[in-house]
Amino acid sequence: MDREELFDFIDKSVDLVVELETELTRRPAISPDSGGEGEWEKCRFLEGWLQSRGITRLERYDAPDERAREGVRPNLIATIPGRSDERRLWIMSHLDVVPPGEASLWKSDPWQVIRRDDGPQGPVLIGRGVEDNQQGLCSSVLAALALLSRGMTPAHTVKLLFAADEENGSRYGIDWLLKHQGKTIPAIFREDDLVLIPDGGDRRGETIEIAEKNLLWARFTTTGVQAHGSRPDQGINAHLAAADLAVRLHDGLSKRFSGRDPLFEPDYSTFQPTKKEANVPNINTIPGEDVFYMDMRVLPRYSIQEVREEIDRIKAGVEARYGVTIGYTLPQAIQSKPTAADSPLVGLLSRAVREVYAVETRPVGIGGGTVGAYLRNAGIDAVVWSRMDESAHQPNEYTVLANILGDAKVMALLMASG
């Protein structure tokens, strides 16, 4: 491996990166759940762009979604054959982006990339999606092009996955691919695969995310009896019971699942009441129905079943006290398995980061959810890493050009010597 030749190609590819970021941003890939048409136009552009630059082994797996353009949510895979087809290296980014949000907070058109060279970390690109997740996408493509430009064959087969629907739960993305592989589509993943997801990190590139808390989103519906505000004796106040339930769940679940794990920040499980639906429209009516939601992030040592059993116990106490009935659903319930801190992927990535950025990495766990959970639960080692400022989902989202180039060097080392 000629490390300097790879790095030289990457350093000279700034214009190529700006071109790719600009063209990707021009094609908003917003989920139908958020009022968009999906990833079709963006994916079709990327297919053509990759083919024109020598990445020609492309496969597309379209998840049906009648709401989206062309009725599908495309997932694109580019393959660069390696000297060995065992322990393949995947780099997974996502095509979709979130809406720009409040237009008045943007200083420029969100769908037009603006380059500024006066940032504290050097030149930056501004636009919706330039960091989340086009930074990782561009880095992975640039790393592959660096190898191809020098006629180098990766140590192991490289797979670049450009997935759909990450921002809205991956129902049409990685979750769909894993559920359908070997059935309606070919078997894509193998258990000895290694997957890098460049969709989270820190400004120094020190943290390698290997684990996530279990994720539970719950919707609670409390049913009582509606009455006039002056006659609570004739009704059963669903709002009062629901408020008590929210407090009991917060306090009771926090006490029952009180363990700590320094891998995570915060290092404990969290049980937070969040969204509240409207009940009655006027002040002087006691509501007969009330709906609220909870966001629960639970340390992996506890199972979702254990949490549900405790919810049921607390719920029964509130029902008995107030005479209400309470039902709940779980819009999301993901039990997470970790990637081992001493796995080959973590070791390879740590060495590459040290060589490029001269920093020592450390494994971490997070409370947020990533596509890594789907892969780990399928028995595939996956980590989330990149060097980024975390401007995602904000107005005037930006990416640091040096991060795209640096991360591409890390990925090129993984491809060449992994």
C-alpha positions in Angstrom: 0.0 0.0 0.0 1.3 3.4 -1.0 -0.2 5.5 1.8 1.2 8.8 0.4 -0.3 8.3 -3.0 -3.7 7.6 -1.5 -3.5 10.7 0.7 -2.3 12.8 -2.2 -5.3 11.9 -4.3 -7.6 12.7 -1.4 -6.0 16.1 -0.7 -6.3 17.1 -4.3 -10.0 16.2 -4.5 -11.5 19.2 -2.9 -13.2 20.3 -6.1 -14.6 16.8 -6.5 -16.0 16.8 -3.0 -17.6 20.3 -3.5 -19.2 19.1 -6.8 -20.6 16.0 -5.2 -21.9 17.8 -2.1 -23.5 20.5 -4.3 -25.3 18.0 -6.6 -26.5 15.8 -3.7 -27.9 18.9 -1.8 -29.7 20.1 -5.0 -31.8 17.0 -4.8 -33.8 17.0 -1.5 -34.3 13.5 -0.3 -37.1 14.0 2.3 -39.2 11.2 3.5 -42.9 11.1 2.7 -43.4 11.1 6.4 -42.1 14.6 6.4 -43.9 15.8 3.3 -41.2 14.8 0.7 -40.9 12.4 -2.2 -38.2 10.2 -0.9 -34.7 9.4 -2.2 -35.4 8.5 -5.9 -33.9 11.5 -7.6 -30.9 11.7 -5.4 -30.2 8.0 -5.7 -30.5 8.0 -9.5 -28.0 10.9 -9.7 -25.6 9.1 -7.4 -25.7 6.0 -9.5 -24.8 7.8 -12.7 -22.1 9.9 -10.9 -20.4 6.8 -9.5 -20.6 4.9 -12.8 -19.0 7.9 -14.7 -16.0 7.7 -12.3 -15.4 4.0 -12.5 -17.5 2.5 -9.6 -19.6 0.3 -11.8 -20.6 -2.7 -9.7 -23.9 -1.2 -8.5 -27.0 -2.9 -7.1 -30.2 -1.2 -6.1 -32.8 -2.7 -3.8 -36.1 -0.8 -3.8 -38.4 -0.9 -0.8 -42.0 -0.4 -2.0 -43.6 2.8 -0.7 -46.5 4.0 -2.7 -46.2 7.5 -1.2 -42.8 8.1 -2.7 -41.7 9.1 -6.1 -41.7 6.0 -8.5 -43.4 4.1 -5.6 -40.1 3.0 -4.0 -37.4 3.9 -1.5 -34.1 3.0 -3.1 -31.1 1.4 -1.3 -27.9 1.5 -3.4 -24.9 -0.8 -2.9 -21.5 -0.2 -4.6 -19.0 -3.1 -4.5 -15.2 -2.8 -4.9 -13.9 -6.4 -5.0 -11.0 -7.2 -2.7 -8.2 -9.7 -2.5 -10.3 -11.6 0.0 -14.1 -11.8 0.1 -14.1 -12.8 3.7 -14.8 -10.3 6.5 -16.0 -7.7 4.0 -15.9 -4.0 5.0 -19.1 -2.1 4.7 -19.3 1.7 4.9 -23.0 2.7 5.4 -24.3 6.2 4.9 -27.9 7.3 4.2 -29.5 9.3 1.4 -32.4 10.9 3.2 -32.2 14.3 4.9 -34.6 16.1 7.3 -36.6 19.2 6.2 -34.8 22.6 6.6 -37.1 23.8 9.3 -37.8 27.5 9.9 -36.8 29.2 6.7 -36.1 32.6 8.4 -33.2 31.0 10.4 -31.3 30.1 7.3 -28.8 32.7 5.9 -28.9 31.0 2.5 -30.9 28.6 0.4 -30.8 25.3 2.2 -30.7 23.4 -1.1 -27.8 25.4 -2.5 -24.4 24.6 -1.2 -22.4 27.7 0.0 -18.7 27.5 0.5 -17.0 29.7 3.1 -13.3 29.7 3.7 -13.2 31.7 6.9 -14.3 29.0 9.4 -12.2 28.4 12.5 -11.4 24.9 11.2 -10.9 26.0 7.6 -13.3 25.9 4.7 -16.9 24.7 5.3 -19.8 23.8 3.1 -23.3 25.0 4.2 -26.6 23.4 3.2 -29.2 20.9 4.4 -27.6 17.4 4.5 -24.0 18.4 3.9 -23.0 16.9 7.2 -26.0 14.5 7.9 -25.1 12.3 6.1 -23.4 13.5 3.0 -20.2 14.1 4.8 -19.9 10.3 5.5 -21.2 9.5 2.0 -18.6 11.7 0.3 -15.8 10.4 2.5 -16.6 6.8 1.6 -16.8 7.5 -2.1 -13.6 9.5 -2.1 -11.8 6.7 -0.3 -12.9 4.2 -2.9 -11.9 6.5 -5.7 -8.5 7.0 -4.2 -7.8 3.2 -4.4 -9.2 2.9 -7.9 -7.2 5.9 -9.1 -4.0 4.1 -8.0 -5.0 0.7 -9.3 -5.1 -0.7 -5.8 -7.2 -3.7 -4.8 -8.7 -3.5 -1.3 -7.5 -6.1 1.2 -11.1 -7.3 1.6 -14.2 -6.6 -0.5 -15.6 -3.2 0.1 -19.3 -2.5 0.1 -20.6 1.1 0.1 -24.3 1.2 1.2 -26.3 4.3 0.5 -29.5 3.6 2.5 -33.0 5.1 2.5 -35.2 6.2 5.4 -32.6 6.6 8.2 -34.2 9.8 9.5 -37.6 8.2 10.1 -36.8 4.8 11.5 -35.3 2.8 8.6 -38.5 1.0 7.8 -37.6 1.3 4.1 -33.8 1.2 4.7 -31.6 -1.1 6.7 -34.5 -2.7 8.6 -36.1 -3.6 5.3 -32.9 -4.9 3.8 -32.2 -7.2 6.8 -35.8 -8.5 7.0 -36.0 -9.2 3.2 -32.5 -10.5 2.5 -32.6 -14.2 1.5 -36.3 -13.9 0.9 -37.5 -11.3 -1.6 -33.9 -10.0 -2.2 -30.5 -11.8 -2.2 -28.7 -12.4 1.0 -26.7 -9.2 1.3 -25.0 -9.3 4.8 -23.0 -12.0 6.4 -22.2 -12.4 10.1 -18.5 -11.9 9.6 -19.0 -8.5 7.9 -17.7 -5.3 9.5 -19.7 -2.2 9.2 -18.6 1.4 9.7 -21.4 4.0 9.9 -20.0 7.5 9.6 -23.0 9.2 11.0 -22.0 10.5 14.4 -18.9 11.4 16.3 -17.0 14.4 17.8 -14.8 17.2 16.7 -11.6 15.2 17.4 -12.7 11.8 16.2 -12.0 10.2 19.6 -15.2 8.3 20.2 -16.2 5.0 18.6 -19.9 4.3 19.3 -20.2 0.5 19.9 -23.5 0.3 21.9 -26.8 2.0 22.3 -29.4 2.0 25.0 -32.6 0.0 24.4 -35.1 2.4 22.9 -38.8 2.4 23.8 -41.3 5.0 22.7 -44.7 4.6 24.4 -48.1 6.1 23.8 -50.4 6.0 26.8 -54.2 6.4 26.4 -56.2 7.0 29.6 -60.0 6.7 29.5 -62.3 8.1 32.2 -65.6 9.8 32.2 -66.1 13.3 30.8 -68.0 15.8 33.1 -68.5 19.5 33.8 -65.6 21.1 35.5 -67.8 22.0 38.5 -69.0 18.4 39.0 -65.9 16.1 39.3 -68.1 13.8 41.4 -70.0 12.9 38.1 -66.9 12.2 36.1 -63.5 10.5 36.2 -60.7 12.8 35.3 -58.5 11.1 32.7 -56.0 14.0 32.6 -55.5 13.8 36.4 -55.0 10.0 36.2 -52.6 10.4 33.3 -50.6 13.0 35.1 -50.2 10.7 38.0 -49.3 7.9 35.7 -46.5 10.0 34.1 -45.0 10.8 37.4 -45.3 7.2 38.7 -43.7 5.9 35.6 -40.8 8.3 35.7 -40.1 7.7 39.4 -40.9 4.0 39.5 -39.0 3.0 36.4 -36.0 5.1 37.4 -35.9 3.3 40.7 -36.5 -0.2 39.4 -33.9 0.2 36.6 -31.3 2.2 38.6 -28.1 0.6 37.4 -25.2 2.6 35.9 -22.8 2.0 33.1 -19.8 4.4 32.5 -19.8 3.4 28.8 -22.9 5.7 28.4 -23.6 9.4 28.9 -25.7 9.8 30.9 -24.7 6.5 32.6 -28.2 5.6 33.7 -31.5 4.7 32.1 -33.9 7.6 31.4 -37.7 7.6 31.4 -39.1 10.9 30.2 -42.7 12.0 29.6 -42.6 14.1 26.3 -45.4 14.7 23.9 -48.9 15.5 25.1 -52.0 15.4 22.8 -54.8 17.9 23.2 -57.8 16.6 25.2 -60.9 18.9 25.7 -60.8 22.3 24.0 -62.2 24.3 26.9 -61.2 24.9 30.5 -64.5 23.9 32.2 -64.7 20.3 31.0 -63.2 17.4 32.8 -61.6 15.2 30.1 -62.8 11.7 29.6 -59.7 10.8 27.5 -56.0 11.8 27.7 -53.0 10.8 25.7 -49.3 11.3 26.4 -46.0 9.8 25.3 -42.8 8.7 26.9 -39.3 8.4 25.5 -37.3 5.7 27.4 -33.6 4.9 26.9 -32.7 1.8 28.9 -29.3 0.3 29.6 -28.8 -2.9 27.6 -28.5 -5.0 30.8 -32.3 -4.7 31.2 -34.7 -6.3 28.7 -37.6 -4.6 27.1 -39.8 -7.3 28.6 -38.7 -6.4 32.1 -39.6 -2.7 31.4 -43.0 -3.7 30.1 -43.8 -5.8 33.1 -43.0 -2.8 35.4 -45.1 -0.5 33.3 -48.0 -2.9 33.6 -47.6 -3.0 37.4 -47.5 0.8 37.7 -50.4 1.2 35.3 -52.6 -1.3 37.3 -52.0 0.8 40.4 -53.2 4.0 38.7 -56.2 2.2 37.2 -57.2 1.0 40.6 -56.9 4.4 42.3 -58.8 6.4 39.8 -61.2 4.0 38.2 -59.8 4.6 34.7 -58.6 2.2 32.0 -55.2 2.7 30.5 -53.8 1.2 27.3 -50.5 1.8 25.6 -48.7 1.0 22.4 -45.0 1.0 21.6 -44.3 2.9 18.3 -40.6 1.9 18.8 -39.1 -0.9 20.9 -35.6 -1.8 20.0 -33.5 -4.1 22.1 -29.8 -3.4 21.4 -26.8 -5.6 21.5 -23.3 -4.1 21.7 -20.3 -4.6 19.5 -17.4 -5.8 21.6 -14.9 -3.2 22.5 -12.1 -5.6 21.5 -13.6 -6.5 18.1 -11.4 -6.5 15.0 -13.4 -3.6 13.6 -12.7 -1.4 16.6 -9.0 -2.3 16.5 -8.6 -1.6 12.8 -10.5 1.7 13.1 -8.5 2.8 16.1 -5.2 2.3 14.3 -6.4 4.2 11.2 -7.7 7.1 13.3 -4.4 7.3 15.1 -2.4 7.3 11.9 -4.6 10.1 10.3 -5.6 12.3 13.2 -3.0 11.4 15.8 -5.6 10.9 18.5 -6.4 7.9 20.7 -10.0 6.6 20.4 -12.2 5.2 23.1 -15.4 3.1 22.9 -18.7 4.8 24.0 -22.4 4.0 24.2 -25.1 6.4 23.4 -28.7 7.0 24.3 -29.8 7.9 20.8 -30.7 5.4 18.2 -28.7 4.6 15.0 -28.9 2.1 12.2 -26.1 0.3 14.0 -28.6 -1.3 16.4 -30.3 -3.2 13.5 -27.0 -4.6 12.4 -25.8 -5.6 15.9 -29.1 -7.3 16.6 -28.5 -9.3 13.4 -25.1 -10.5 14.8 -23.0 -8.1 12.7 -20.3 -5.9 14.2 -21.1 -2.3 13.6 -19.6 1.0 14.9 -20.5 4.6 14.4 -17.6 7.0 13.9 -16.6 10.1 12.2 -15.0 13.4 12.9 -17.7 16.1 12.8 -19.1 19.2 14.4 -22.6 17.8 14.8 -24.5 20.6 13.1 -27.1 18.1 11.8 -30.8 19.1 11.8 -29.8 22.7 12.6 -30.4 25.8 10.5 -27.3 26.6 8.4 -26.0 23.0 8.7 -22.4 22.8 7.7 -19.6 20.4 7.2 -15.9 21.0 7.6 -14.0 20.1 4.4 -11.0 18.9 6.3 -13.2 16.4 8.1 -14.4 14.9 4.7 -10.9 14.6 3.5 -9.5 13.3 6.8 -12.3 10.7 7.3 -11.7 9.6 3.7 -8.1 8.9 4.6 -9.2 6.8 7.6 -11.6 4.8 5.3 -8.9 4.4 2.6 -6.6 2.9 5.2 -9.3 0.5 6.3 -10.0 -0.5 2.7 -6.3 -0.9 1.8 -5.0 -2.8 4.8 -8.0 -4.0 6.7 
